[in-house]
Amino acid sequence: MGYQSAHGTPWNPWDLQNHRTPGGSSSGSAVAVASGMVSCAVGTDTGGSVRGPAAWCGITGLKTTEGQIPTDGIMPLSHTLDTAGPMARSVADTL
């Protein structure tokens, strides 16, 4: 759930005392948005990797329709399910 071997798992910014996990593989993006480091970020979603961390960190994340956003340069897990999706503090911030 967001484990990163090189730098360790990022902590959910809503509970730094207990070091709770921020969710799936796009958790770094979710933590950056939720903590105010950035206003928006991009994650990749095949089975919930944008939506899960967004929900766990209290922000907005969207799994886009396949093919709507180019996935050039993204390591594919599933050519039919992989999408890039925005994460932001609110829906309005993703527009």
URWO-V332599 format. One line per field, one symbol per residue. ss: DSSP state (H for helix, E for strand, L for the rest). psi: psi as a letter, one per 20 degrees, with the letter a starting at -180 (. if undefined). burial: I if it has 16 or more other ideal C-beta (glycine too) atoms within 10 Angstrom, else O. A space follows every 50 residues. Layout:
ss = ???
psi = ???
burial = ???
This chain:
ss = LLLLLLLLLLELLLLLLLLLELLLLLHHHHHHHHLLLLLEEEEEELLLLL HHHHHHHLLEELLLLLLLLLLLLLLLLLLLLLEEEEEELLLHHHL
psi = mjpohhjrpqqpiimhgilqqjbbhkhgggggghijhqhrrprqpgkjig gghgghjkapqporppihpqkpipopgohihpqpqqprhrghii.
burial = OIOOOOOOIIIIIOOOOOOIIIIIIIIIIIIIIIIOOOOIIOIIIIOIII IIIIOIIOIIIIIOOOOOOOIOOOOOOOOOOIIIIIIIIOOOOOO
